[in-house]
Amino acid sequence: MKFYKYEYDNGNLAIECKGEIISVNLVDCYTPKGYAYIDTNNYPKATEWIKKNGIGEDTNIKGYSGFCSYPLFKINVEKLEVAWTSFFHARFTVLYPTQMKPWSSRAEMRIAAKSIKIFIVFVDKLFILCYNISVMVKSHSKI
């Protein structure tokens, strides 16, 4: 089972497993570096996965949002893989006390990432075209 690390806008650690973010960003609770609140409300087995895979250990501290409590885990960050999608996945989401997901599935995220890649290629080609036109204009103006 692979676990990926992301970063929320406020710098807190976000963890993905099985295509879902299994951590929560509790902005009203202090979260030290290398720690994460685990979303046991939506993913009750998340703590089992983390312990079973040696990803982290429970600190017996809880963070609260509304009527839900979330355990704080000390995360072995070295065991997490850096996800290439981290910029797209976590940065475009504002996460206040309850977690909002930017896409409902990995497939939607891949489509969005592909669209962004296509746009970047388009902008790159447009830049090259504009540069070539400016070079041509400069060379013709000298004649």
C-alpha positions in Angstrom: 0.0 0.0 0.0 1.5 3.4 -1.0 1.1 6.6 1.0 1.8 9.9 -0.6 2.6 13.3 1.1 1.1 16.6 0.1 1.1 20.0 1.8 -1.9 22.0 2.6 -1.9 25.8 1.9 -1.0 26.5 5.5 2.0 24.0 5.4 0.4 21.2 7.3 1.1 17.6 6.2 -1.5 15.9 4.1 -1.5 12.2 3.5 -3.1 10.2 0.6 -3.8 6.5 0.5 -5.8 4.6 -2.1 -6.6 7.8 -4.0 -8.1 9.6 -1.0 -6.7 12.2 1.3 -6.9 10.5 4.7 -5.7 13.4 6.8 -7.6 16.5 7.8 -6.4 20.1 8.0 -7.6 21.4 11.3 -6.7 25.0 11.1 -7.9 25.7 14.7 -5.6 23.0 16.1 -1.8 23.3 16.3 -0.1 20.7 14.1 3.6 20.3 14.5 5.8 19.5 11.5 5.8 15.8 10.7 2.4 15.2 12.4 -1.1 14.9 10.9 -4.6 14.5 12.1 -6.2 11.4 10.5 -9.7 11.5 9.1 -11.2 8.6 11.0 -14.7 10.1 10.4 -14.6 9.3 6.6 -11.9 6.6 6.7 -12.3 4.5 9.9 -9.6 2.0 8.9 -7.0 4.8 8.1 -5.3 4.4 11.5 -5.0 0.7 11.0 -3.4 1.2 7.6 -0.9 3.7 9.0 0.1 1.5 11.9 0.2 -1.7 9.8 2.5 0.0 7.2 4.8 1.6 9.7 3.8 5.1 8.5 3.2 6.6 11.9 2.2 6.2 15.5 -0.7 7.5 17.5 0.1 10.3 20.0 -3.2 9.8 21.9 -3.9 13.5 21.2 -7.2 14.4 19.5 -8.2 17.4 17.4 -11.8 18.5 17.1 -13.9 19.9 14.3 -17.7 20.1 14.9 -18.8 16.9 16.4 -15.9 14.8 15.1 -12.6 14.1 16.7 -9.4 13.2 14.8 -6.3 11.4 16.3 -3.0 13.1 15.9 -0.3 10.8 14.4 3.5 11.3 14.4 4.2 10.5 10.8 7.4 8.8 9.5 7.7 11.3 6.6 10.6 9.4 5.0 8.3 6.5 4.3 5.8 8.7 2.4 6.3 9.0 -1.4 6.3 12.5 -2.9 3.4 12.7 -5.3 3.9 14.6 -8.6 0.3 15.7 -8.3 0.8 17.4 -4.9 0.8 20.9 -6.4 -2.5 20.3 -8.2 -4.2 18.3 -5.5 -3.6 20.1 -2.3 -2.9 23.7 -3.4 -6.2 24.4 -5.1 -8.3 23.4 -2.1 -9.1 25.6 0.9 -9.5 23.3 3.8 -11.2 24.9 6.9 -12.3 22.9 9.8 -14.0 20.3 7.6 -12.1 18.9 4.6 -13.3 19.7 1.1 -11.9 17.5 -1.7 -10.9 19.2 -5.0 -11.9 16.2 -7.1 -14.1 13.3 -6.3 -11.8 10.7 -7.9 -8.2 10.1 -9.1 -9.6 9.9 -12.7 -10.9 13.5 -12.4 -7.6 14.6 -11.0 -5.7 13.0 -13.9 -8.0 14.7 -16.4 -7.3 18.0 -14.7 -3.6 17.4 -14.7 -3.6 16.4 -18.3 -5.5 19.6 -19.2 -2.9 21.6 -17.3 -0.1 19.8 -19.2 -1.8 20.5 -22.5 -2.2 24.2 -21.6 1.5 24.4 -20.6 2.6 22.8 -23.9 0.3 25.3 -25.7 1.8 28.3 -23.9 5.3 27.0 -24.5 4.7 26.6 -28.2 3.0 30.0 -28.3 6.1 31.6 -26.6 8.4 29.9 -29.1 6.2 31.2 -32.0 6.3 34.7 -30.6 10.0 34.6 -30.2 10.5 33.3 -33.7 8.3 36.1 -35.1 10.2 38.7 -33.1 13.5 37.4 -34.5 12.1 37.5 -38.0 10.8 41.0 -37.6 14.2 42.2 -36.2 16.1 40.5 -39.1 13.8 42.0 -41.8 14.0 45.4 -40.2 17.8 45.4 -40.7 17.5 44.9 -44.5 
